[in-house]
Amino acid sequence: MASNQLRRILITGGSQGIGKSIALEFAKYDTQIALLSRDIDKLRNNAKLIEQFGSKAYIYQCDVSNKNEVEIGRASCRERV
């Protein structure tokens, strides 16, 4: 990845599995990462891991099956990331 680009990414299911793996990979490239998941404790732990790489993590508790929660999470991301 080019080092002069500002990278931002939003990942649903960011608490574990593929979502966590994607977040940690992007964290290596000075990325602003928004993580959404139902499990806030796992999100907090993942944010610490991301920040160890020098990237910035934003976490949002969100159930993607709930349209209202998704909209709130999206709006929060737009304001902060």
KOLGU-4560 file (N, C-alpha, C; in nm, 3 decimals, padded with zeros to 5 digits):
<recs>
<n_xx: 00.083 n_yy: -00.119 n_zz: 00.000 ca_xx: 00.000 ca_yy: 00.000 ca_zz: 00.000 c_xx: 00.088 c_yy: 00.124 c_zz: 00.000 mol: A seq: 1 type: MET>
<n_xx: 00.045 n_yy: 00.225 n_zz: -00.072 ca_xx: 00.118 ca_yy: 00.351 ca_zz: -00.075 c_xx: 00.113 c_yy: 00.416 c_zz: 00.063 mol: A seq: 2 type: ALA>
<n_xx: 00.224 n_yy: 00.470 n_zz: 00.107 ca_xx: 00.231 ca_yy: 00.522 ca_zz: 00.243 c_xx: 00.173 c_yy: 00.663 c_zz: 00.257 mol: A seq: 3 type: SER>
<n_xx: 00.146 n_yy: 00.732 n_zz: 00.149 ca_xx: 00.096 ca_yy: 00.869 ca_zz: 00.159 c_xx: -00.057 c_yy: 00.878 c_zz: 00.152 mol: A seq: 4 type: ASN>
<n_xx: -00.125 n_yy: 00.768 n_zz: 00.152 ca_xx: -00.271 ca_yy: 00.767 ca_zz: 00.146 c_xx: -00.330 c_yy: 00.759 c_zz: 00.286 mol: A seq: 5 type: GLN>
<n_xx: -00.437 n_yy: 00.835 n_zz: 00.309 ca_xx: -00.514 ca_yy: 00.821 ca_zz: 00.431 c_xx: -00.611 c_yy: 00.705 c_zz: 00.410 mol: A seq: 6 type: LEU>
<n_xx: -00.602 n_yy: 00.607 n_zz: 00.496 ca_xx: -00.689 ca_yy: 00.490 ca_zz: 00.484 c_xx: -00.788 c_yy: 00.486 c_zz: 00.598 mol: A seq: 7 type: ARG>
<n_xx: -00.911 n_yy: 00.460 n_zz: 00.562 ca_xx: -01.020 ca_yy: 00.443 ca_zz: 00.659 c_xx: -01.097 c_yy: 00.319 c_zz: 00.619 mol: A seq: 8 type: ARG>
<n_xx: -01.134 n_yy: 00.241 n_zz: 00.718 ca_xx: -01.209 ca_yy: 00.120 ca_zz: 00.689 c_xx: -01.310 c_yy: 00.096 c_zz: 00.801 mol: A seq: 9 type: ILE>
<n_xx: -01.427 n_yy: 00.048 n_zz: 00.763 ca_xx: -01.530 ca_yy: 00.009 ca_zz: 00.858 c_xx: -01.549 c_yy: -00.141 c_zz: 00.844 mol: A seq: 10 type: LEU>
<n_xx: -01.543 n_yy: -00.211 n_zz: 00.957 ca_xx: -01.554 ca_yy: -00.356 ca_zz: 00.954 c_xx: -01.667 c_yy: -00.400 c_zz: 01.047 mol: A seq: 11 type: ILE>
<n_xx: -01.764 n_yy: -00.469 n_zz: 00.990 ca_xx: -01.868 ca_yy: -00.530 ca_zz: 01.073 c_xx: -01.818 c_yy: -00.667 c_zz: 01.116 mol: A seq: 12 type: THR>
<n_xx: -01.863 n_yy: -00.712 n_zz: 01.232 ca_xx: -01.814 ca_yy: -00.839 ca_zz: 01.285 c_xx: -01.668 c_yy: -00.828 c_zz: 01.324 mol: A seq: 13 type: GLY>
<n_xx: -01.629 n_yy: -00.712 n_zz: 01.374 ca_xx: -01.490 ca_yy: -00.685 ca_zz: 01.403 c_xx: -01.439 c_yy: -00.740 c_zz: 01.535 mol: A seq: 14 type: GLY>
<n_xx: -01.520 n_yy: -00.817 n_zz: 01.605 ca_xx: -01.477 ca_yy: -00.867 ca_zz: 01.735 c_xx: -01.399 c_yy: -00.998 c_zz: 01.727 mol: A seq: 15 type: SER>
<n_xx: -01.419 n_yy: -01.074 n_zz: 01.619 ca_xx: -01.353 ca_yy: -01.204 ca_zz: 01.610 c_xx: -01.349 c_yy: -01.253 c_zz: 01.466 mol: A seq: 16 type: GLN>
<n_xx: -01.284 n_yy: -01.364 n_zz: 01.445 ca_xx: -01.283 ca_yy: -01.430 ca_zz: 01.315 c_xx: -01.225 c_yy: -01.346 c_zz: 01.203 mol: A seq: 17 type: GLY>
<n_xx: -01.291 n_yy: -01.352 n_zz: 01.088 ca_xx: -01.244 ca_yy: -01.282 ca_zz: 00.969 c_xx: -01.239 c_yy: -01.130 c_zz: 00.991 mol: A seq: 18 type: ILE>
<n_xx: -01.339 n_yy: -01.075 n_zz: 01.057 ca_xx: -01.341 ca_yy: -00.931 ca_zz: 01.082 c_xx: -01.221 c_yy: -00.886 c_zz: 01.163 mol: A seq: 19 type: GLY>
<n_xx: -01.188 n_yy: -00.959 n_zz: 01.267 ca_xx: -01.071 ca_yy: -00.927 ca_zz: 01.349 c_xx: -00.944 c_yy: -00.940 c_zz: 01.266 mol: A seq: 20 type: LYS>
<n_xx: -00.933 n_yy: -01.046 n_zz: 01.189 ca_xx: -00.814 ca_yy: -01.069 ca_zz: 01.107 c_xx: -00.794 c_yy: -00.956 c_zz: 01.006 mol: A seq: 21 type: SER>
<n_xx: -00.902 n_yy: -00.913 n_zz: 00.943 ca_xx: -00.894 ca_yy: -00.803 ca_zz: 00.846 c_xx: -00.848 c_yy: -00.675 c_zz: 00.917 mol: A seq: 22 type: ILE>
<n_xx: -00.905 n_yy: -00.649 n_zz: 01.034 ca_xx: -00.869 ca_yy: -00.529 ca_zz: 01.108 c_xx: -00.721 c_yy: -00.529 c_zz: 01.144 mol: A seq: 23 type: ALA>
<n_xx: -00.671 n_yy: -00.640 n_zz: 01.191 ca_xx: -00.530 ca_yy: -00.648 ca_zz: 01.231 c_xx: -00.438 c_yy: -00.635 c_zz: 01.110 mol: A seq: 24 type: LEU>
<n_xx: -00.478 n_yy: -00.685 n_zz: 00.996 ca_xx: -00.397 ca_yy: -00.670 ca_zz: 00.876 c_xx: -00.391 c_yy: -00.524 c_zz: 00.833 mol: A seq: 25 type: GLU>
<n_xx: -00.506 n_yy: -00.455 n_zz: 00.830 ca_xx: -00.507 ca_yy: -00.314 ca_zz: 00.793 c_xx: -00.434 c_yy: -00.227 c_zz: 00.896 mol: A seq: 26 type: PHE>
<n_xx: -00.432 n_yy: -00.271 n_zz: 01.021 ca_xx: -00.366 ca_yy: -00.194 ca_zz: 01.128 c_xx: -00.217 c_yy: -00.177 c_zz: 01.100 mol: A seq: 27 type: ALA>
<n_xx: -00.160 n_yy: -00.264 n_zz: 01.021 ca_xx: -00.018 ca_yy: -00.257 ca_zz: 00.988 c_xx: 00.013 c_yy: -00.139 c_zz: 00.897 mol: A seq: 28 type: LYS>
<n_xx: -00.089 n_yy: -00.076 n_zz: 00.839 ca_xx: -00.070 ca_yy: 00.026 ca_zz: 00.737 c_xx: -00.125 c_yy: 00.162 c_zz: 00.777 mol: A seq: 29 type: TYR>
<n_xx: -00.111 n_yy: 00.199 n_zz: 00.905 ca_xx: -00.153 ca_yy: 00.331 ca_zz: 00.952 c_xx: -00.293 c_yy: 00.365 c_zz: 00.903 mol: A seq: 30 type: ASP>
<n_xx: -00.389 n_yy: 00.289 n_zz: 00.950 ca_xx: -00.527 ca_yy: 00.298 ca_zz: 00.906 c_xx: -00.619 c_yy: 00.340 c_zz: 01.021 mol: A seq: 31 type: THR>
<n_xx: -00.719 n_yy: 00.419 n_zz: 00.990 ca_xx: -00.825 ca_yy: 00.448 ca_zz: 01.086 c_xx: -00.930 c_yy: 00.338 c_zz: 01.068 mol: A seq: 32 type: GLN>
<n_xx: -00.954 n_yy: 00.261 n_zz: 01.174 ca_xx: -01.039 ca_yy: 00.143 ca_zz: 01.163 c_xx: -01.159 c_yy: 00.156 c_zz: 01.256 mol: A seq: 33 type: ILE>
<n_xx: -01.278 n_yy: 00.149 n_zz: 01.199 ca_xx: -01.401 ca_yy: 00.147 ca_zz: 01.276 c_xx: -01.448 c_yy: 00.002 c_zz: 01.284 mol: A seq: 34 type: ALA>
<n_xx: -01.465 n_yy: -00.047 n_zz: 01.405 ca_xx: -01.510 ca_yy: -00.185 ca_zz: 01.427 c_xx: -01.651 c_yy: -00.185 c_zz: 01.484 mol: A seq: 35 type: LEU>
<n_xx: -01.738 n_yy: -00.265 n_zz: 01.425 ca_xx: -01.874 ca_yy: -00.280 ca_zz: 01.474 c_xx: -01.896 c_yy: -00.426 c_zz: 01.511 mol: A seq: 36 type: LEU>
<n_xx: -01.958 n_yy: -00.447 n_zz: 01.625 ca_xx: -01.990 ca_yy: -00.582 ca_zz: 01.670 c_xx: -02.083 c_yy: -00.572 c_zz: 01.791 mol: A seq: 37 type: SER>
<n_xx: -02.144 n_yy: -00.683 n_zz: 01.825 ca_xx: -02.229 ca_yy: -00.686 ca_zz: 01.944 c_xx: -02.146 c_yy: -00.697 c_zz: 02.072 mol: A seq: 38 type: ARG>
<n_xx: -02.026 n_yy: -00.752 n_zz: 02.064 ca_xx: -01.944 ca_yy: -00.781 ca_zz: 02.182 c_xx: -01.846 c_yy: -00.666 c_zz: 02.209 mol: A seq: 39 type: ASP>
<n_xx: -01.886 n_yy: -00.574 n_zz: 02.294 ca_xx: -01.806 ca_yy: -00.455 ca_zz: 02.321 c_xx: -01.674 c_yy: -00.489 c_zz: 02.388 mol: A seq: 40 type: ILE>
<n_xx: -01.670 n_yy: -00.590 n_zz: 02.473 ca_xx: -01.546 ca_yy: -00.626 ca_zz: 02.541 c_xx: -01.441 c_yy: -00.676 c_zz: 02.442 mol: A seq: 41 type: ASP>
<n_xx: -01.481 n_yy: -00.757 n_zz: 02.347 ca_xx: -01.387 ca_yy: -00.804 ca_zz: 02.245 c_xx: -01.343 c_yy: -00.688 c_zz: 02.156 mol: A seq: 42 type: LYS>
<n_xx: -01.434 n_yy: -00.595 n_zz: 02.128 ca_xx: -01.397 ca_yy: -00.478 ca_zz: 02.049 c_xx: -01.291 c_yy: -00.396 c_zz: 02.121 mol: A seq: 43 type: LEU>
<n_xx: -01.307 n_yy: -00.378 n_zz: 02.250 ca_xx: -01.207 ca_yy: -00.303 ca_zz: 02.328 c_xx: -01.070 c_yy: -00.369 c_zz: 02.321 mol: A seq: 44 type: ARG>
<n_xx: -01.068 n_yy: -00.500 n_zz: 02.336 ca_xx: -00.942 ca_yy: -00.574 ca_zz: 02.327 c_xx: -00.880 c_yy: -00.560 c_zz: 02.188 mol: A seq: 45 type: ASN>
<n_xx: -00.961 n_yy: -00.570 n_zz: 02.085 ca_xx: -00.910 ca_yy: -00.558 ca_zz: 01.948 c_xx: -00.859 c_yy: -00.417 c_zz: 01.920 mol: A seq: 46 type: ASN>
<n_xx: -00.925 n_yy: -00.317 n_zz: 01.977 ca_xx: -00.880 ca_yy: -00.179 ca_zz: 01.960 c_xx: -00.739 c_yy: -00.163 c_zz: 02.018 mol: A seq: 47 type: ALA>
<n_xx: -00.713 n_yy: -00.224 n_zz: 02.131 ca_xx: -00.579 ca_yy: -00.217 ca_zz: 02.190 c_xx: -00.476 c_yy: -00.281 c_zz: 02.098 mol: A seq: 48 type: LYS>
<n_xx: -00.511 n_yy: -00.395 n_zz: 02.038 ca_xx: -00.419 ca_yy: -00.461 ca_zz: 01.946 c_xx: -00.391 c_yy: -00.373 c_zz: 01.824 mol: A seq: 49 type: LEU>
<n_xx: -00.496 n_yy: -00.314 n_zz: 01.770 ca_xx: -00.483 ca_yy: -00.227 ca_zz: 01.653 c_xx: -00.392 c_yy: -00.109 c_zz: 01.684 mol: A seq: 50 type: ILE>
<n_xx: -00.410 n_yy: -00.050 n_zz: 01.800 ca_xx: -00.332 ca_yy: 00.068 ca_zz: 01.836 c_xx: -00.186 c_yy: 00.034 c_zz: 01.863 mol: A seq: 51 type: GLU>
<n_xx: -00.156 n_yy: -00.091 n_zz: 01.895 ca_xx: -00.016 ca_yy: -00.134 ca_zz: 01.910 c_xx: 00.058 c_yy: -00.127 c_zz: 01.777 mol: A seq: 52 type: GLN>
<n_xx: -00.015 n_yy: -00.136 n_zz: 01.666 ca_xx: 00.045 ca_yy: -00.122 ca_zz: 01.533 c_xx: 00.060 c_yy: 00.025 c_zz: 01.492 mol: A seq: 53 type: PHE>
<n_xx: 00.004 n_yy: 00.116 n_zz: 01.571 ca_xx: 00.012 ca_yy: 00.257 ca_zz: 01.538 c_xx: -00.109 c_yy: 00.310 c_zz: 01.464 mol: A seq: 54 type: GLY>
<n_xx: -00.207 n_yy: 00.226 n_zz: 01.441 ca_xx: -00.331 ca_yy: 00.270 ca_zz: 01.377 c_xx: -00.430 c_yy: 00.314 c_zz: 01.483 mol: A seq: 55 type: SER>
<n_xx: -00.536 n_yy: 00.379 n_zz: 01.441 ca_xx: -00.640 ca_yy: 00.428 ca_zz: 01.531 c_xx: -00.765 c_yy: 00.341 c_zz: 01.517 mol: A seq: 56 type: LYS>
<n_xx: -00.820 n_yy: 00.299 n_zz: 01.631 ca_xx: -00.941 ca_yy: 00.216 ca_zz: 01.631 c_xx: -01.057 c_yy: 00.293 c_zz: 01.693 mol: A seq: 57 type: ALA>
<n_xx: -01.172 n_yy: 00.280 n_zz: 01.632 ca_xx: -01.298 ca_yy: 00.334 ca_zz: 01.683 c_xx: -01.392 c_yy: 00.216 c_zz: 01.697 mol: A seq: 58 type: TYR>
<n_xx: -01.455 n_yy: 00.201 n_zz: 01.811 ca_xx: -01.541 ca_yy: 00.085 ca_zz: 01.832 c_xx: -01.686 c_yy: 00.128 c_zz: 01.857 mol: A seq: 59 type: ILE>
<n_xx: -01.776 n_yy: 00.046 n_zz: 01.805 ca_xx: -01.919 ca_yy: 00.071 ca_zz: 01.816 c_xx: -01.991 c_yy: -00.060 c_zz: 01.842 mol: A seq: 60 type: TYR>
<n_xx: -02.068 n_yy: -00.064 n_zz: 01.949 ca_xx: -02.149 ca_yy: -00.182 ca_zz: 01.974 c_xx: -02.271 c_yy: -00.173 c_zz: 01.884 mol: A seq: 61 type: GLN>
<n_xx: -02.291 n_yy: -00.277 n_zz: 01.804 ca_xx: -02.395 ca_yy: -00.271 ca_zz: 01.702 c_xx: -02.434 c_yy: -00.412 c_zz: 01.660 mol: A seq: 62 type: CYS>
<n_xx: -02.563 n_yy: -00.437 n_zz: 01.652 ca_xx: -02.616 ca_yy: -00.562 ca_zz: 01.599 c_xx: -02.659 c_yy: -00.533 c_zz: 01.455 mol: A seq: 63 type: ASP>
<n_xx: -02.588 n_yy: -00.588 n_zz: 01.357 ca_xx: -02.617 ca_yy: -00.555 ca_zz: 01.218 c_xx: -02.753 c_yy: -00.605 c_zz: 01.170 mol: A seq: 64 type: VAL>
<n_xx: -02.818 n_yy: -00.690 n_zz: 01.249 ca_xx: -02.954 ca_yy: -00.731 ca_zz: 01.212 c_xx: -03.058 c_yy: -00.628 c_zz: 01.255 mol: A seq: 65 type: SER>
<n_xx: -03.014 n_yy: -00.525 n_zz: 01.328 ca_xx: -03.103 ca_yy: -00.418 ca_zz: 01.375 c_xx: -03.074 c_yy: -00.292 c_zz: 01.293 mol: A seq: 66 type: ASN>
<n_xx: -03.164 n_yy: -00.258 n_zz: 01.203 ca_xx: -03.144 ca_yy: -00.147 ca_zz: 01.110 c_xx: -03.116 c_yy: -00.016 c_zz: 01.183 mol: A seq: 67 type: LYS>
<n_xx: -03.184 n_yy: 00.010 n_zz: 01.292 ca_xx: -03.165 ca_yy: 00.133 ca_zz: 01.368 c_xx: -03.023 c_yy: 00.140 c_zz: 01.426 mol: A seq: 68 type: ASN>
<n_xx: -02.974 n_yy: 00.029 n_zz: 01.481 ca_xx: -02.839 ca_yy: 00.027 ca_zz: 01.536 c_xx: -02.735 c_yy: 00.048 c_zz: 01.426 mol: A seq: 69 type: GLU>
<n_xx: -02.759 n_yy: -00.009 n_zz: 01.310 ca_xx: -02.666 ca_yy: 00.009 ca_zz: 01.198 c_xx: -02.661 c_yy: 00.155 c_zz: 01.158 mol: A seq: 70 type: VAL>
<n_xx: -02.774 n_yy: 00.221 n_zz: 01.151 ca_xx: -02.778 ca_yy: 00.362 ca_zz: 01.113 c_xx: -02.706 c_yy: 00.448 c_zz: 01.217 mol: A seq: 71 type: GLU>
<n_xx: -02.725 n_yy: 00.418 n_zz: 01.343 ca_xx: -02.656 ca_yy: 00.494 ca_zz: 01.449 c_xx: -02.505 c_yy: 00.472 c_zz: 01.438 mol: A seq: 72 type: ILE>
<n_xx: -02.464 n_yy: 00.349 n_zz: 01.418 ca_xx: -02.322 ca_yy: 00.317 ca_zz: 01.402 c_xx: -02.262 c_yy: 00.387 c_zz: 01.281 mol: A seq: 73 type: GLY>
<n_xx: -02.333 n_yy: 00.386 n_zz: 01.171 ca_xx: -02.286 ca_yy: 00.451 ca_zz: 01.048 c_xx: -02.270 c_yy: 00.601 c_zz: 01.069 mol: A seq: 74 type: ARG>
<n_xx: -02.369 n_yy: 00.662 n_zz: 01.130 ca_xx: -02.363 ca_yy: 00.807 ca_zz: 01.154 c_xx: -02.248 c_yy: 00.842 c_zz: 01.249 mol: A seq: 75 type: ALA>
<n_xx: -02.228 n_yy: 00.761 n_zz: 01.349 ca_xx: -02.117 ca_yy: 00.786 ca_zz: 01.443 c_xx: -01.983 c_yy: 00.775 c_zz: 01.373 mol: A seq: 76 type: SER>
<n_xx: -01.971 n_yy: 00.676 n_zz: 01.285 ca_xx: -01.847 ca_yy: 00.659 ca_zz: 01.208 c_xx: -01.820 c_yy: 00.779 c_zz: 01.119 mol: A seq: 77 type: CYS>
<n_xx: -01.922 n_yy: 00.829 n_zz: 01.055 ca_xx: -01.904 ca_yy: 00.943 ca_zz: 00.964 c_xx: -01.855 c_yy: 01.066 c_zz: 01.040 mol: A seq: 78 type: ARG>
<n_xx: -01.898 n_yy: 01.081 n_zz: 01.165 ca_xx: -01.857 ca_yy: 01.195 ca_zz: 01.245 c_xx: -01.713 c_yy: 01.182 c_zz: 01.293 mol: A seq: 79 type: GLU>
<n_xx: -01.671 n_yy: 01.062 n_zz: 01.328 ca_xx: -01.542 ca_yy: 01.043 ca_zz: 01.395 c_xx: -01.429 c_yy: 00.995 c_zz: 01.304 mol: A seq: 80 type: ARG>
<n_xx: -01.461 n_yy: 00.917 n_zz: 01.203 ca_xx: -01.354 ca_yy: 00.855 ca_zz: 01.123 c_xx: -01.335 c_yy: 00.932 c_zz: 00.993 mol: A seq: 81 type: VAL>
</recs>
